[in-house]
Amino acid sequence: MKFQKTLTLIVALFTVSFFAQVENTYRGEKDKIHDLIHTKLKVDFNFKEKQLNGETWLTVKPHFYETGKLTLDAKAMVIHKITMNAKVLDYNYDNYKLIIDLPRIYKRNEEFTIYIKYTARPEKVQQKGSAAITSAKGLYFINPTGLDKNKPTQIWTQGETEASSCWFPTIDAPNQKTSQEIYITVPNKYVTLSNGKLESQITNTNGTRTDYWNFTQKHAPYLFFMGVGEYEIVKDTYKNIPVDYYVEKEYAPYAKEIFGKTPEMLAFFSKITGIEYPWNKYAQIVGRDYVSGAMENTTAVIHGENAYQMPGQLIDENIQENTIAHEAFHHWFGDLVTAESWSNLTVNESFANYSEYLWREYKYGKNDADAHLLEDIEGYKNGQNFDKHLVRFNYQDKEDMFDAISYNKGGAILHMLRNYLGNEAFYAGLNNYLTTNKYGTGEAHQLRLAFEKVSGKDLNWFFNQWYFNSGHPQLEISYDFNKLRKTVTVNIIQNQENEFKFPFAIDVFEGSKRTRHTVFVESKEASFTFPYRKQPDLIQVNANGVLLCDVIENKILSDYIHQLKYAESYMHKKEALLEVAKRQQDDTKAFDAIANAMNDEFYKIRILALENINLVNKNSKRREIETIKQIANNDSKTLVQAAAIETLGKLTDPELKAVFEKGLTSKSYAVLGKSLVGMYYVDKTLAIAKSKTLPDAVKKIIATPLTRIYLEENDDDELTFIASNVMSGMYLSQNKKIQTLYKKAYEKIAKSNNTAAIKNLTDDIVSKGIQYKQYNFDKVGINLLRQVVQKQKTENQPNKNNNIEIVKLAMAKLLE
């Protein structure tokens, strides 16, 4: 499961106070009374009622103790009949648990098969979702009656954490493993996707078709998947294994640009784990209105529609690539070996998170991977996370485990472990863990034992402080220079409550010469002394950026300038650049350092420099402006070109018109959007004329720069377009400038006479309110809609009565 980063902001806004007040409960591994052996399903769909008609044959056996009852998870179903060997069985059902009276007592290893005929009613499911998975009704009908002409009809499932039991009776726990087969009957126009191999397709006489999917290996019930819709299947391969991409027709030409690195990912992950991809196919499907980022259903991954991208976006950056890697690596960590309990979610999600680093390091280099890791670390630090353990047996709800601890911090911890053990031992440890536990389950202790067996090192200290404790080192650093002896002593004080032990990299810079010292900190206070030949220009602690920590130290401008130029880690370069940028207005050396960073070898440093360079008194900075023009025209990265154009746009200089004109012809949507804004301030007529000729699909992608132009232009004709993007801009963006822009848009639309815009705005508010209801976003939506009513009354617009009625209908939907 890929955690949606945009949800972090929603959680911070609406749920921190709620979660702070609940009491946690011990949550261990679910007791195994029975073991699932095999699951056979036959299903068809009632599209109008959003229901599934199902039959299941469950083969199970007692785990150890003999028993005469079988308890299954089955949520909000109608149970029509339960039999064994044609004999009707008695049962009790409370809408959650189905307790079946067996015809006799069954002993350990006695297998038996139960038949159940049922109707699944996902709309009546009561359980709630989480920060990672925004709904938990298991089975989703998208536009089932086809009334929305702008959205296809689809069906897809989402089983994690325990929602597969919303569409078939099962033992819905991650410590269960079962093979499966499923017969899916759908109208002929639809294709289907499920786990395993499509063995046959039978055309029926009533305009339907039955597809038979067979999965012979064992996996957890939450990994079962069905997908139904009008998709084109774009074929690819990894060795002799089919790799398929299920996409809507308009995106079929770009499917391989979006997903085409998948075979290379499978090859890379097979190599580093030492275990060849263990399944018989790898398919990926995109689902509309999907409730998370993506999900690692075995051999049948589903992605949210954010995966859909046009060439003008892909030339800038494939924003889904990390997610594609994440879900692929889950096929080893999560699918092949599954967390035995949600408390041990780290053995699934921390590895999938870290796979994004491993992939980016392999494909794009260490700087790129380090930048990605830093974003994850900042996400962890910015949350309410300091007191949470990575392995948590006490929590209020299993959904709480899907957070920046299990994902972001867990990935950073694996990075530290890899650095401590070395690559060879780390990858050998992965292989040992996966080989020992394949097609079974695992927990953090088994992971520790695997690494210890391979490396010969005791790792209790590491796991105790990082897996079974909370927080991270908060370090206060000071330096003592002995000029007579030519030594520097680095003093380290840990200010957090827990005491950590850790290896620590310290670089001593004498000019451009760097000497690396690796020490091991074993106490709350430690000091290390190093020689030097001439007075060091910089002492860089945590020099490799590996340790997850906070550092407090006193640095002056010259330290940061040296750090920006010579530091190894992207983390330290970024830190230095932002500090130097604060002082460039009054210090020429600081300005020159930022200007030089515009030519850094790593593109994200170039972007940061362009975003932060101070061009006040532009006439005295002509050389730098010329450099920025060259970057805007020629940089190898279109995102850097876009950043350069945005910086030039702030100058509102007609002499730069040629740069913007060239940008308007770019294939890059990032460059196009920034060029439109830049052009607007030097030639409004040309910029607006260009914006009006853009296809709707392109306008939607570059909505933010267009919104800025249309608002400044007071172009009421474009309010209808702006309205559909307001809620995402106000609440899902983490950029304060974008939030402010869309708040201004909301205020303008709320007062306007534009009925179509008000309808789009209210539809967007209702959609987001329902999607994020568990975070009280519906209440936020109600408040926003009430403000629209008040503003309409105040403005006394000609269409106010009609507009107010539209808003009230929207409020009624949120209050249902």
Summary of the structure (lengths in Angstrom):
residues: 816
radius of gyration: 28.9
end to end distance: 29.9
largest distance: 95.7
contacts: 2778
relative contact order: 0.06
helix: 44%
strand: 24%
